[in-house]
Amino acid sequence: MVLEFLNNTAPDKIEAAVARLVAEDATYISLNFDNPELKKILPWTGTQNGRKAYTSTFIGVANYWTIEDFKISDAFGAGENVSVFGSFTYRSKTRGKLFRSPLAIHAKVKDGKIVYFMFMEDTFASARSFSSGGKWKIKTDPKGPEYQV
């Protein structure tokens, strides 16, 4: 069921797939639980409920990037839980920047419908695909130097 959903996320297919495969009150967690700064870049991020969260996410992705590759490498389930792993390559439509990211999905299926879906990716790379310049000063190691990215 989750793989069928993922195979039907193109803008012309997503609404029918959601109606067929997703529960009306399903939860969608995209990239984080709640991050207002990231939401400015990727408006669908965070925790949402209802079928609209599923359609708006995949339509938003198609509006922001050209999807050059999307591959599922592993999928398995136990009871109501489903895990999916893979990778994708997107190109931002505004900057033309290409990035490749791993993906991890945890989904739950009950009574033949997706009721929970958490999609994780390299958000640093996806957000950077829209950057026009600038640098961040970073200090991660308490004993190490500060550096720029």
N, CA, C and O atoms as a GROMACS GRO file, in nm:
protein
  596
    1MET      N    1   0.081  -0.119   0.000
    1MET     CA    2   0.000   0.000   0.000
    1MET      C    3   0.087   0.127   0.000
    1MET      O    4   0.060   0.219  -0.076
    2VAL      N    5   0.189   0.132   0.083
    2VAL     CA    6   0.278   0.249   0.089
    2VAL      C    7   0.354   0.262  -0.043
    2VAL      O    8   0.370   0.373  -0.094
    3LEU      N    9   0.400   0.152  -0.099
    3LEU     CA   10   0.470   0.158  -0.228
    3LEU      C   11   0.375   0.202  -0.339
    3LEU      O   12   0.415   0.277  -0.428
    4GLU      N   13   0.252   0.157  -0.335
    4GLU     CA   14   0.154   0.202  -0.434
    4GLU      C   15   0.134   0.352  -0.423
    4GLU      O   16   0.127   0.422  -0.524
    5PHE      N   17   0.125   0.402  -0.301
    5PHE     CA   18   0.114   0.546  -0.280
    5PHE      C   19   0.234   0.618  -0.341
    5PHE      O   20   0.218   0.713  -0.417
    6LEU      N   21   0.356   0.572  -0.308
    6LEU     CA   22   0.476   0.639  -0.358
    6LEU      C   23   0.486   0.634  -0.510
    6LEU      O   24   0.544   0.725  -0.570
    7ASN      N   25   0.431   0.532  -0.571
    7ASN     CA   26   0.432   0.522  -0.717
    7ASN      C   27   0.327   0.610  -0.784
    7ASN      O   28   0.319   0.616  -0.906
    8ASN      N   29   0.247   0.679  -0.704
    8ASN     CA   30   0.140   0.763  -0.757
    8ASN      C   31   0.142   0.903  -0.697
    8ASN      O   32   0.036   0.959  -0.667
    9THR      N   33   0.260   0.960  -0.680
    9THR     CA   34   0.271   1.092  -0.619
    9THR      C   35   0.291   1.205  -0.719
    9THR      O   36   0.311   1.320  -0.679
   10ALA      N   37   0.287   1.176  -0.847
   10ALA     CA   38   0.295   1.282  -0.948
   10ALA      C   39   0.173   1.373  -0.933
   10ALA      O   40   0.067   1.327  -0.891
   11PRO      N   41   0.186   1.502  -0.967
   11PRO     CA   42   0.075   1.595  -0.949
   11PRO      C   43  -0.057   1.550  -1.011
   11PRO      O   44  -0.164   1.579  -0.956
   12ASP      N   45  -0.052   1.481  -1.124
   12ASP     CA   46  -0.176   1.437  -1.188
   12ASP      C   47  -0.233   1.308  -1.128
   12ASP      O   48  -0.342   1.266  -1.167
   13LYS      N   49  -0.162   1.246  -1.034
   13LYS     CA   50  -0.208   1.121  -0.973
   13LYS      C   51  -0.229   1.130  -0.822
   13LYS      O   52  -0.298   1.045  -0.766
   14ILE      N   53  -0.172   1.230  -0.757
   14ILE     CA   54  -0.167   1.231  -0.611
   14ILE      C   55  -0.306   1.238  -0.546
   14ILE      O   56  -0.330   1.169  -0.447
   15GLU      N   57  -0.395   1.319  -0.598
   15GLU     CA   58  -0.527   1.332  -0.533
   15GLU      C   59  -0.603   1.201  -0.534
   15GLU      O   60  -0.664   1.164  -0.434
   16ALA      N   61  -0.600   1.129  -0.645
   16ALA     CA   62  -0.669   0.999  -0.652
   16ALA      C   63  -0.602   0.898  -0.560
   16ALA      O   64  -0.670   0.819  -0.493
   17ALA      N   65  -0.469   0.900  -0.555
   17ALA     CA   66  -0.397   0.807  -0.467
   17ALA      C   67  -0.428   0.834  -0.321
   17ALA      O   68  -0.449   0.741  -0.243
   18VAL      N   69  -0.433   0.961  -0.283
   18VAL     CA   70  -0.464   0.997  -0.145
   18VAL      C   71  -0.606   0.955  -0.110
   18VAL      O   72  -0.629   0.898  -0.003
   19ALA      N   73  -0.700   0.980  -0.197
   19ALA     CA   74  -0.839   0.941  -0.171
   19ALA      C   75  -0.852   0.790  -0.154
   19ALA      O   76  -0.932   0.743  -0.073
   20ARG      N   77  -0.776   0.715  -0.230
   20ARG     CA   78  -0.784   0.569  -0.228
   20ARG      C   79  -0.704   0.506  -0.114
   20ARG      O   80  -0.745   0.402  -0.062
   21LEU      N   81  -0.590   0.567  -0.076
   21LEU     CA   82  -0.495   0.498   0.011
   21LEU      C   83  -0.471   0.561   0.148
   21LEU      O   84  -0.407   0.499   0.233
   22VAL      N   85  -0.520   0.682   0.170
   22VAL     CA   86  -0.489   0.754   0.294
   22VAL      C   87  -0.617   0.779   0.374
   22VAL      O   88  -0.719   0.821   0.319
   23ALA      N   89  -0.611   0.752   0.504
   23ALA     CA   90  -0.725   0.777   0.594
   23ALA      C   91  -0.750   0.928   0.603
   23ALA      O   92  -0.658   1.008   0.593
   24GLU      N   93  -0.875   0.965   0.623
   24GLU     CA   94  -0.912   1.108   0.628
   24GLU      C   95  -0.838   1.186   0.735
   24GLU      O   96  -0.806   1.303   0.715
   25ASP      N   97  -0.809   1.124   0.848
   25ASP     CA   98  -0.743   1.194   0.959
   25ASP      C   99  -0.596   1.155   0.975
   25ASP      O  100  -0.539   1.171   1.083
   26ALA      N  101  -0.536   1.106   0.869
   26ALA     CA  102  -0.397   1.058   0.874
   26ALA      C  103  -0.301   1.171   0.911
   26ALA      O  104  -0.323   1.288   0.878
   27THR      N  105  -0.195   1.133   0.979
   27THR     CA  106  -0.088   1.226   1.017
   27THR      C  107   0.024   1.219   0.915
   27THR      O  108   0.062   1.111   0.870
   28TYR      N  109   0.076   1.335   0.878
   28TYR     CA  110   0.192   1.344   0.789
   28TYR      C  111   0.298   1.428   0.858
   28TYR      O  112   0.272   1.543   0.894
   29ILE      N  113   0.416   1.372   0.877
   29ILE     CA  114   0.529   1.445   0.934
   29ILE      C  115   0.633   1.456   0.823
   29ILE      O  116   0.688   1.356   0.776
   30SER      N  117   0.659   1.578   0.783
   30SER     CA  118   0.753   1.603   0.675
   30SER      C  119   0.877   1.671   0.730
   30SER      O  120   0.873   1.789   0.764
   31LEU      N  121   0.986   1.598   0.738
   31LEU     CA  122   1.120   1.647   0.766
   31LEU      C  123   1.148   1.683   0.912
   31LEU      O  124   1.262   1.670   0.957
   32ASN      N  125   1.049   1.726   0.986
   32ASN     CA  126   1.064   1.761   1.127
   32ASN      C  127   0.927   1.771   1.190
   32ASN      O  128   0.825   1.767   1.121
   33PHE      N  129   0.923   1.785   1.322
   33PHE     CA  130   0.794   1.799   1.389
   33PHE      C  131   0.738   1.940   1.373
   33PHE      O  132   0.618   1.957   1.349
   34ASP      N  133   0.825   2.041   1.387
   34ASP     CA  134   0.782   2.180   1.375
   34ASP      C  135   0.906   2.268   1.373
   34ASP      O  136   0.975   2.282   1.474
   35ASN      N  137   0.934   2.329   1.258
   35ASN     CA  138   1.049   2.418   1.245
   35ASN      C  139   1.007   2.539   1.162
   35ASN      O  140   1.008   2.532   1.039
   36PRO      N  141   0.971   2.649   1.228
   36PRO     CA  142   0.922   2.766   1.154
   36PRO      C  143   1.019   2.821   1.049
   36PRO      O  144   0.976   2.868   0.944
   37GLU      N  145   1.150   2.815   1.075
   37GLU     CA  146   1.246   2.864   0.976
   37GLU      C  147   1.246   2.778   0.851
   37GLU      O  148   1.246   2.831   0.740
   38LEU      N  149   1.245   2.646   0.869
   38LEU     CA  150   1.242   2.557   0.753
   38LEU      C  151   1.109   2.569   0.679
   38LEU      O  152   1.104   2.556   0.556
   39LYS      N  153   1.001   2.592   0.752
   39LYS     CA  154   0.869   2.606   0.691
   39LYS      C  155   0.865   2.726   0.595
   39LYS      O  156   0.787   2.725   0.499
   40LYS      N  157   0.948   2.829   0.619
   40LYS     CA  158   0.956   2.942   0.527
   40LYS      C  159   1.013   2.897   0.392
   40LYS      O  160   0.975   2.950   0.288
   41ILE      N  161   1.104   2.801   0.396
   41ILE     CA  162   1.167   2.750   0.273
   41ILE      C  163   1.082   2.642   0.210
   41ILE      O  164   1.058   2.642   0.089
   42LEU      N  165   1.036   2.548   0.292
   42LEU     CA  166   0.957   2.433   0.247
   42LEU      C  167   0.825   2.434   0.325
   42LEU      O  168   0.819   2.376   0.433
   43PRO      N  169   0.721   2.498   0.273
   43PRO     CA  170   0.598   2.524   0.350
   43PRO      C  171   0.525   2.401   0.401
   43PRO      O  172   0.444   2.412   0.493
   44TRP      N  173   0.550   2.286   0.346
   44TRP     CA  174   0.480   2.164   0.388
   44TRP      C  175   0.547   2.094   0.505
   44TRP      O  176   0.496   1.992   0.553
   45THR      N  177   0.659   2.146   0.553
   45THR     CA  178   0.730   2.077   0.661
   45THR      C  179   0.651   2.082   0.792
   45THR      O  180   0.563   2.166   0.811
   46GLY      N  181   0.687   1.991   0.880
   46GLY     CA  182   0.623   1.984   1.010
   46GLY      C  183   0.518   1.876   1.016
   46GLY      O  184   0.508   1.791   0.927
   47THR      N  185   0.439   1.880   1.122
   47THR     CA  186   0.335   1.781   1.146
   47THR      C  187   0.201   1.837   1.103
   47THR      O  188   0.162   1.946   1.145
   48GLN      N  189   0.130   1.762   1.020
   48GLN     CA  190  -0.002   1.802   0.973
   48GLN      C  191  -0.094   1.681   0.978
   48GLN      O  192  -0.049   1.566   0.978
   49ASN      N  193  -0.223   1.708   0.981
   49ASN     CA  194  -0.321   1.600   0.980
   49ASN      C  195  -0.420   1.620   0.866
   49ASN      O  196  -0.451   1.732   0.827
   50GLY      N  197  -0.467   1.509   0.814
   50GLY     CA  198  -0.564   1.512   0.706
   50GLY      C  199  -0.503   1.484   0.571
   50GLY      O  200  -0.381   1.493   0.552
   51ARG      N  201  -0.589   1.450   0.478
   51ARG     CA  202  -0.542   1.414   0.344
   51ARG      C  203  -0.476   1.529   0.271
   51ARG      O  204  -0.386   1.507   0.189
   52LYS      N  205  -0.518   1.652   0.299
   52LYS     CA  206  -0.460   1.767   0.230
   52LYS      C  207  -0.309   1.777   0.255
   52LYS      O  208  -0.236   1.824   0.168
   53ALA      N  209  -0.262   1.734   0.372
   53ALA     CA  210  -0.119   1.736   0.400
   53ALA      C  211  -0.042   1.652   0.299
   53ALA      O  212   0.068   1.689   0.259
   54TYR      N  213  -0.100   1.542   0.258
   54TYR     CA  214  -0.034   1.452   0.163
   54TYR      C  215  -0.033   1.515   0.023
   54TYR      O  216   0.070   1.515  -0.044
   55THR      N  217  -0.147   1.567  -0.020
   55THR     CA  218  -0.151   1.626  -0.154
   55THR      C  219  -0.066   1.752  -0.162
   55THR      O  220   0.008   1.770  -0.258
   56SER      N  221  -0.075   1.840  -0.061
   56SER     CA  222   0.000   1.965  -0.069
   56SER      C  223   0.151   1.940  -0.065
   56SER      O  224   0.227   2.013  -0.128
   57THR      N  225   0.194   1.839   0.008
   57THR     CA  226   0.338   1.808   0.013
   57THR      C  227   0.389   1.766  -0.124
   57THR      O  228   0.487   1.823  -0.173
   58PHE      N  229   0.325   1.670  -0.186
   58PHE     CA  230   0.378   1.618  -0.312
   58PHE      C  231   0.357   1.715  -0.428
   58PHE      O  232   0.438   1.718  -0.520
   59ILE      N  233   0.250   1.793  -0.425
   59ILE     CA  234   0.233   1.897  -0.527
   59ILE      C  235   0.338   2.006  -0.505
   59ILE      O  236   0.395   2.057  -0.602
   60GLY      N  237   0.364   2.042  -0.380
   60GLY     CA  238   0.468   2.141  -0.350
   60GLY      C  239   0.605   2.098  -0.397
   60GLY      O  240   0.678   2.176  -0.457
   61VAL      N  241   0.639   1.973  -0.372
   61VAL     CA  242   0.768   1.920  -0.417
   61VAL      C  243   0.780   1.932  -0.568
   61VAL      O  244   0.883   1.976  -0.620
   62ALA      N  245   0.676   1.894  -0.640
   62ALA     CA  246   0.679   1.901  -0.787
   62ALA      C  247   0.685   2.045  -0.837
   62ALA      O  248   0.739   2.070  -0.945
   63ASN      N  249   0.629   2.139  -0.761
   63ASN     CA  250   0.635   2.279  -0.801
   63ASN      C  251   0.772   2.341  -0.775
   63ASN      O  252   0.813   2.431  -0.848
   64TYR      N  253   0.843   2.294  -0.673
   64TYR     CA  254   0.971   2.352  -0.634
   64TYR      C  255   1.090   2.289  -0.705
   64TYR      O  256   1.191   2.356  -0.729
   65TRP      N  257   1.080   2.160  -0.739
   65TRP     CA  258   1.192   2.088  -0.798
   65TRP      C  259   1.148   2.009  -0.920
   65TRP      O  260   1.031   1.972  -0.934
   66THR      N  261   1.242   1.983  -1.008
   66THR     CA  262   1.226   1.882  -1.112
   66THR      C  263   1.278   1.752  -1.051
   66THR      O  264   1.392   1.746  -1.004
   67ILE      N  265   1.196   1.650  -1.053
   67ILE     CA  266   1.234   1.521  -0.995
   67ILE      C  267   1.310   1.444  -1.102
   67ILE      O  268   1.250   1.398  -1.199
   68GLU      N  269   1.440   1.430  -1.084
   68GLU     CA  270   1.524   1.365  -1.183
   68GLU      C  271   1.540   1.216  -1.156
   68GLU      O  272   1.565   1.138  -1.248
   69ASP      N  273   1.524   1.176  -1.030
   69ASP     CA  274   1.536   1.034  -0.995
   69ASP      C  275   1.470   1.012  -0.860
   69ASP      O  276   1.479   1.097  -0.771
   70PHE      N  277   1.406   0.899  -0.844
   70PHE     CA  278   1.345   0.860  -0.716
   70PHE      C  279   1.350   0.708  -0.712
   70PHE      O  280   1.281   0.641  -0.789
   71LYS      N  281   1.431   0.654  -0.621
   71LYS     CA  282   1.451   0.509  -0.616
   71LYS      C  283   1.423   0.457  -0.476
   71LYS      O  284   1.469   0.513  -0.376
   72ILE      N  285   1.349   0.349  -0.471
   72ILE     CA  286   1.328   0.276  -0.346
   72ILE      C  287   1.425   0.159  -0.348
   72ILE      O  288   1.426   0.079  -0.441
   73SER      N  289   1.507   0.149  -0.244
   73SER     CA  290   1.603   0.038  -0.237
   73SER      C  291   1.555  -0.074  -0.146
   73SER      O  292   1.584  -0.191  -0.170
   74ASP      N  293   1.481  -0.039  -0.040
   74ASP     CA  294   1.432  -0.139   0.054
   74ASP      C  295   1.297  -0.096   0.110
   74ASP      O  296   1.274   0.023   0.133
   75ALA      N  297   1.210  -0.192   0.131
   75ALA     CA  298   1.081  -0.168   0.195
   75ALA      C  299   1.044  -0.296   0.269
   75ALA      O  300   1.056  -0.406   0.215
   76PHE      N  301   0.998  -0.280   0.390
   76PHE     CA  302   0.955  -0.398   0.467
   76PHE      C  303   0.857  -0.354   0.574
   76PHE      O  304   0.848  -0.236   0.608
   77GLY      N  305   0.784  -0.449   0.625
   77GLY     CA  306   0.684  -0.417   0.725
   77GLY      C  307   0.674  -0.523   0.832
   77GLY      O  308   0.715  -0.638   0.815
   78ALA      N  309   0.616  -0.481   0.944
   78ALA     CA  310   0.586  -0.570   1.056
   78ALA      C  311   0.459  -0.518   1.120
   78ALA      O  312   0.458  -0.409   1.177
   79GLY      N  313   0.352  -0.595   1.111
   79GLY     CA  314   0.225  -0.548   1.164
   79GLY      C  315   0.179  -0.426   1.087
   79GLY      O  316   0.176  -0.426   0.964
   80GLU      N  317   0.144  -0.320   1.159
   80GLU     CA  318   0.096  -0.198   1.095
   80GLU      C  319   0.210  -0.107   1.048
   80GLU      O  320   0.186  -0.009   0.978
   81ASN      N  321   0.334  -0.138   1.085
   81ASN     CA  322   0.449  -0.053   1.054
   81ASN      C  323   0.515  -0.090   0.923
   81ASN      O  324   0.533  -0.207   0.891
   82VAL      N  325   0.549   0.013   0.847
   82VAL     CA  326   0.617  -0.004   0.719
   82VAL      C  327   0.738   0.090   0.718
   82VAL      O  328   0.727   0.206   0.759
   83SER      N  329   0.851   0.041   0.671
   83SER     CA  330   0.971   0.122   0.654
   83SER      C  331   1.012   0.118   0.508
   83SER      O  332   1.008   0.014   0.442
   84VAL      N  333   1.052   0.232   0.458
   84VAL     CA  334   1.096   0.244   0.319
   84VAL      C  335   1.225   0.326   0.319
   84VAL      O  336   1.236   0.428   0.388
   85PHE      N  337   1.322   0.281   0.241
   85PHE     CA  338   1.449   0.350   0.229
   85PHE      C  339   1.485   0.364   0.081
   85PHE      O  340   1.450   0.278   0.000
   86GLY      N  341   1.553   0.471   0.049
   86GLY     CA  342   1.593   0.491  -0.089
   86GLY      C  343   1.669   0.620  -0.105
   86GLY      O  344   1.735   0.668  -0.012
   87SER      N  345   1.659   0.677  -0.225
   87SER     CA  346   1.726   0.803  -0.254
   87SER      C  347   1.651   0.875  -0.364
   87SER      O  348   1.570   0.816  -0.437
   88PHE      N  349   1.679   1.004  -0.376
   88PHE     CA  350   1.621   1.081  -0.485
   88PHE      C  351   1.719   1.190  -0.527
   88PHE      O  352   1.808   1.229  -0.452
   89THR      N  353   1.700   1.236  -0.650
   89THR     CA  354   1.777   1.347  -0.704
   89THR      C  355   1.678   1.449  -0.757
   89THR      O  356   1.595   1.419  -0.843
   90TYR      N  357   1.688   1.570  -0.705
   90TYR     CA  358   1.599   1.680  -0.745
   90TYR      C  359   1.684   1.796  -0.795
   90TYR      O  360   1.801   1.811  -0.757
   91ARG      N  361   1.624   1.879  -0.881
   91ARG     CA  362   1.686   2.002  -0.928
   91ARG      C  363   1.590   2.117  -0.897
   91ARG      O  364   1.474   2.114  -0.940
   92SER      N  365   1.637   2.216  -0.823
   92SER     CA  366   1.550   2.329  -0.789
   92SER      C  367   1.512   2.406  -0.915
   92SER      O  368   1.596   2.433  -1.001
   93LYS      N  369   1.386   2.442  -0.924
   93LYS     CA  370   1.338   2.515  -1.041
   93LYS      C  371   1.382   2.661  -1.039
   93LYS      O  372   1.394   2.723  -1.144
   94THR      N  373   1.405   2.717  -0.920
   94THR     CA  374   1.445   2.858  -0.912
   94THR      C  375   1.593   2.880  -0.934
   94THR      O  376   1.632   2.983  -0.990
   95ARG      N  377   1.678   2.787  -0.892
   95ARG     CA  378   1.823   2.805  -0.901
   95ARG      C  379   1.892   2.706  -0.994
   95ARG      O  380   2.007   2.726  -1.032
   96GLY      N  381   1.822   2.599  -1.030
   96GLY     CA  382   1.882   2.497  -1.115
   96GLY      C  383   1.984   2.410  -1.044
   96GLY      O  384   2.061   2.340  -1.108
   97LYS      N  385   1.984   2.415  -0.911
   97LYS     CA  386   2.082   2.338  -0.833
   97LYS      C  387   2.032   2.195  -0.812
   97LYS      O  388   1.918   2.172  -0.772
   98LEU      N  389   2.122   2.102  -0.840
   98LEU     CA  390   2.093   1.960  -0.828
   98LEU      C  391   2.142   1.910  -0.692
   98LEU      O  392   2.249   1.949  -0.645
   99PHE      N  393   2.063   1.823  -0.629
   99PHE     CA  394   2.110   1.755  -0.508
   99PHE      C  395   2.053   1.614  -0.503
   99PHE      O  396   1.947   1.585  -0.559
  100ARG      N  397   2.127   1.530  -0.436
  100ARG     CA  398   2.087   1.390  -0.416
  100ARG      C  399   2.075   1.367  -0.266
  100ARG      O  400   2.161   1.412  -0.190
  101SER      N  401   1.971   1.298  -0.225
  101SER     CA  402   1.947   1.277  -0.082
  101SER      C  403   1.902   1.134  -0.057
  101SER      O  404   1.832   1.075  -0.139
  102PRO      N  405   1.942   1.080   0.058
  102PRO     CA  406   1.878   0.956   0.102
  102PRO      C  407   1.739   0.989   0.151
  102PRO      O  408   1.709   1.105   0.183
  103LEU      N  409   1.653   0.890   0.156
  103LEU     CA  410   1.520   0.908   0.214
  103LEU      C  411   1.489   0.792   0.306
  103LEU      O  412   1.533   0.679   0.284
  104ALA      N  413   1.413   0.823   0.409
  104ALA     CA  414   1.365   0.721   0.502
  104ALA      C  415   1.222   0.754   0.535
  104ALA      O  416   1.188   0.870   0.563
  105ILE      N  417   1.136   0.653   0.530
  105ILE     CA  418   0.994   0.671   0.559
  105ILE      C  419   0.952   0.569   0.664
  105ILE      O  420   0.986   0.451   0.655
  106HIS      N  421   0.880   0.617   0.762
  106HIS     CA  422   0.812   0.528   0.855
  106HIS      C  423   0.663   0.554   0.836
  106HIS      O  424   0.617   0.667   0.853
  107ALA      N  425   0.588   0.451   0.800
  107ALA     CA  426   0.445   0.463   0.780
  107ALA      C  427   0.372   0.361   0.865
  107ALA      O  428   0.429   0.260   0.906
  108LYS      N  429   0.245   0.390   0.891
  108LYS     CA  430   0.156   0.296   0.959
  108LYS      C  431   0.033   0.280   0.874
  108LYS      O  432  -0.022   0.376   0.821
  109VAL      N  433  -0.010   0.154   0.861
  109VAL     CA  434  -0.128   0.122   0.781
  109VAL      C  435  -0.227   0.049   0.872
  109VAL      O  436  -0.192  -0.049   0.938
  110LYS      N  437  -0.351   0.098   0.874
  110LYS     CA  438  -0.458   0.034   0.950
  110LYS      C  439  -0.582   0.025   0.863
  110LYS      O  440  -0.617   0.121   0.794
  111ASP      N  441  -0.646  -0.089   0.865
  111ASP     CA  442  -0.770  -0.109   0.790
  111ASP      C  443  -0.756  -0.069   0.644
  111ASP      O  444  -0.847  -0.010   0.585
  112GLY      N  445  -0.641  -0.101   0.585
  112GLY     CA  446  -0.620  -0.076   0.443
  112GLY      C  447  -0.591   0.067   0.404
  112GLY      O  448  -0.597   0.100   0.286
  113LYS      N  449  -0.561   0.154   0.501
  113LYS     CA  450  -0.531   0.295   0.472
  113LYS      C  451  -0.406   0.338   0.546
  113LYS      O  452  -0.377   0.290   0.656
  114ILE      N  453  -0.332   0.429   0.486
  114ILE     CA  454  -0.218   0.491   0.554
  114ILE      C  455  -0.273   0.586   0.658
  114ILE      O  456  -0.356   0.672   0.627
  115VAL      N  457  -0.229   0.570   0.783
  115VAL     CA  458  -0.275   0.658   0.892
  115VAL      C  459  -0.162   0.745   0.947
  115VAL      O  460  -0.188   0.839   1.022
  116TYR      N  461  -0.040   0.713   0.911
  116TYR     CA  462   0.077   0.786   0.962
  116TYR      C  463   0.188   0.772   0.858
  116TYR      O  464   0.210   0.665   0.802
  117PHE      N  465   0.258   0.883   0.834
  117PHE     CA  466   0.363   0.884   0.733
  117PHE      C  467   0.466   0.987   0.774
  117PHE      O  468   0.435   1.106   0.781
  118MET      N  469   0.588   0.944   0.801
  118MET     CA  470   0.696   1.035   0.835
  118MET      C  471   0.804   1.020   0.728
  118MET      O  472   0.860   0.912   0.709
  119PHE      N  473   0.834   1.130   0.660
  119PHE     CA  474   0.930   1.132   0.549
  119PHE      C  475   1.050   1.214   0.593
  119PHE      O  476   1.037   1.330   0.633
  120MET      N  477   1.168   1.152   0.585
  120MET     CA  478   1.292   1.219   0.625
  120MET      C  479   1.389   1.221   0.506
  120MET      O  480   1.395   1.127   0.427
  121GLU      N  481   1.463   1.331   0.497
  121GLU     CA  482   1.561   1.349   0.390
  121GLU      C  483   1.673   1.438   0.441
  121GLU      O  484   1.672   1.478   0.557
  122ASP      N  485   1.767   1.469   0.355
  122ASP     CA  486   1.875   1.562   0.387
  122ASP      C  487   1.822   1.703   0.368
  122ASP      O  488   1.831   1.759   0.259
  123THR      N  489   1.766   1.761   0.474
  123THR     CA  490   1.706   1.894   0.463
  123THR      C  491   1.810   2.003   0.439
  123THR      O  492   1.777   2.107   0.381
  124PHE      N  493   1.932   1.982   0.484
  124PHE     CA  494   2.037   2.081   0.457
  124PHE      C  495   2.056   2.093   0.305
  124PHE      O  496   2.063   2.203   0.251
  125ALA      N  497   2.065   1.978   0.238
  125ALA     CA  498   2.085   1.979   0.093
  125ALA      C  499   1.962   2.032   0.019
  125ALA      O  500   1.976   2.108  -0.076
  126SER      N  501   1.844   1.993   0.063
  126SER     CA  502   1.724   2.041  -0.007
  126SER      C  503   1.707   2.191   0.008
  126SER      O  504   1.676   2.259  -0.090
  127ALA      N  505   1.727   2.244   0.127
  127ALA     CA  506   1.716   2.389   0.147
  127ALA      C  507   1.826   2.463   0.071
  127ALA      O  508   1.800   2.568   0.012
  128ARG      N  509   1.947   2.409   0.071
  128ARG     CA  510   2.058   2.474   0.000
  128ARG      C  511   2.036   2.479  -0.152
  128ARG      O  512   2.097   2.561  -0.220
  129SER      N  513   1.950   2.393  -0.204
  129SER     CA  514   1.926   2.396  -0.348
  129SER      C  515   1.856   2.525  -0.392
  129SER      O  516   1.847   2.553  -0.512
  130PHE      N  517   1.808   2.603  -0.296
  130PHE     CA  518   1.745   2.732  -0.326
  130PHE      C  519   1.833   2.852  -0.290
  130PHE      O  520   1.795   2.966  -0.313
  131SER      N  521   1.950   2.826  -0.235
  131SER     CA  522   2.034   2.937  -0.188
  131SER      C  523   2.092   3.016  -0.304
  131SER      O  524   2.122   2.962  -0.411
  132SER      N  525   2.108   3.145  -0.279
  132SER     CA  526   2.168   3.231  -0.381
  132SER      C  527   2.306   3.279  -0.341
  132SER      O  528   2.374   3.346  -0.418
  133GLY      N  529   2.348   3.244  -0.220
  133GLY     CA  530   2.480   3.285  -0.175
  133GLY      C  531   2.481   3.300  -0.024
  133GLY      O  532   2.384   3.268   0.045
  134GLY      N  533   2.590   3.349   0.026
  134GLY     CA  534   2.603   3.369   0.169
  134GLY      C  535   2.671   3.251   0.235
  134GLY      O  536   2.677   3.141   0.180
  135LYS      N  537   2.720   3.276   0.354
  135LYS     CA  538   2.789   3.171   0.429
  135LYS      C  539   2.739   3.172   0.572
  135LYS      O  540   2.693   3.274   0.624
  136TRP      N  541   2.748   3.056   0.634
  136TRP     CA  542   2.718   3.042   0.776
  136TRP      C  543   2.849   3.022   0.850
  136TRP      O  544   2.938   2.953   0.801
  137LYS      N  545   2.859   3.082   0.965
  137LYS     CA  546   2.971   3.052   1.054
  137LYS      C  547   2.924   2.942   1.148
  137LYS      O  548   2.821   2.956   1.214
  138ILE      N  549   3.000   2.832   1.154
  138ILE     CA  550   2.961   2.713   1.228
  138ILE      C  551   3.072   2.676   1.327
  138ILE      O  552   3.190   2.686   1.294
  139LYS      N  553   3.033   2.634   1.446
  139LYS     CA  554   3.128   2.579   1.543
  139LYS      C  555   3.058   2.459   1.606
  139LYS      O  556   2.969   2.475   1.690
  140THR      N  557   3.099   2.341   1.567
  140THR     CA  558   3.038   2.218   1.618
  140THR      C  559   3.120   2.154   1.729
  140THR      O  560   3.064   2.112   1.830
  141ASP      N  561   3.249   2.148   1.711
  141ASP     CA  562   3.339   2.084   1.808
  141ASP      C  563   3.380   2.187   1.913
  141ASP      O  564   3.445   2.286   1.880
  142PRO      N  565   3.343   2.164   2.042
  142PRO     CA  566   3.379   2.262   2.146
  142PRO      C  567   3.529   2.290   2.152
  142PRO      O  568   3.569   2.398   2.197
  143LYS      N  569   3.611   2.196   2.108
  143LYS     CA  570   3.756   2.214   2.112
  143LYS      C  571   3.813   2.254   1.975
  143LYS      O  572   3.932   2.279   1.962
  144GLY      N  573   3.727   2.260   1.876
  144GLY     CA  574   3.773   2.287   1.740
  144GLY      C  575   3.747   2.430   1.697
  144GLY      O  576   3.685   2.507   1.770
  145PRO      N  577   3.794   2.463   1.579
  145PRO     CA  578   3.778   2.600   1.528
  145PRO      C  579   3.639   2.621   1.468
  145PRO      O  580   3.566   2.526   1.440
  146GLU      N  581   3.605   2.746   1.451
  146GLU     CA  582   3.485   2.785   1.378
  146GLU      C  583   3.518   2.777   1.229
  146GLU      O  584   3.633   2.799   1.189
  147TYR      N  585   3.420   2.746   1.147
  147TYR     CA  586   3.442   2.739   1.002
  147TYR      C  587   3.319   2.790   0.930
  147TYR      O  588   3.214   2.810   0.992
  148GLN      N  589   3.330   2.810   0.801
  148GLN     CA  590   3.220   2.859   0.720
  148GLN      C  591   3.173   2.754   0.621
  148GLN      O  592   3.252   2.676   0.567
  149VAL      N  593   3.042   2.753   0.599
  149VAL     CA  594   2.982   2.669   0.495
  149VAL      C  595   2.895   2.757   0.408
  149VAL      O  596   2.833   2.708   0.314
   0.00000   0.00000   0.00000
